[in-house]
Structures are given as C-alpha cells and as structure tokens.
Amino acid sequence: MMQLQEGYHTYYIYIITNKAKTVLYTGVTNHLKIRLGQHIDNITSGNKTFASKYNVHFLLYYEKFTWIQEAIAREKEIKGWRKEKKLNLIKTINPELNFLNHLFE
C-alpha cells in the first residue's frame, strides 16, 4: 500500500506591465515561466484578454508561496490597491522598475 506524502508546491503572485509601464496587471500562477509565455501568446494570437489589449507581459514583481490559498488571498489584496500603492510595493524589491522576465527564461 502506498503512503501519501505531503509535498511542497510553489505558487506565485506577479505584477506585469506594458513597455511604457502605464498599466499594471496582477495575477497568480503555479508556473511563472509558462504563465509569462501565455501572456505573450495571447498578445500575438489576438485573443481578447486584458494582457493582449494593453500589451502587458513585462514582469516587475513576484512573490512565492507554498499554499495556493495564501497566494490567492495576496493576489486579491493587491488587486484592491490603487496603482500608487502597487508601485510602492514593486519598488521594495525592484526600485528601478526593471523588467524581470529574464529571471524565468
């Protein structure tokens, strides 16, 4: 008989923007590299998504979680914030607002 073992998972909340950094999008995923690629695919395929409409796919910020419930709660918290508060959060780890996509290539 097989025993169940508790494993660890990684979930991310992330904030992406467009090239001009005028729009912020907050999301949650269990695989950030794949999700960033999906945002780009939606843009190039012409899908009617927020990311495609505003050409949003440049990573500015992310946080890692072990539990999906915590990640979803954090995503909802951040989504409720005004843009200025989101920018202040981003600047705590990325003061120059550099694109961080290269960290997940």
Secondary structure, DSSP 8 states (H G I E B T S, - for coil): ----------EEEEEEE-TTS--EEEEEES-HHHHHHHHHHHHHHT--SHHHHHT--EEEEEEEESSHHHHHHHHHHHHTS-HHHHHHHHHHH-TT----GGGG-
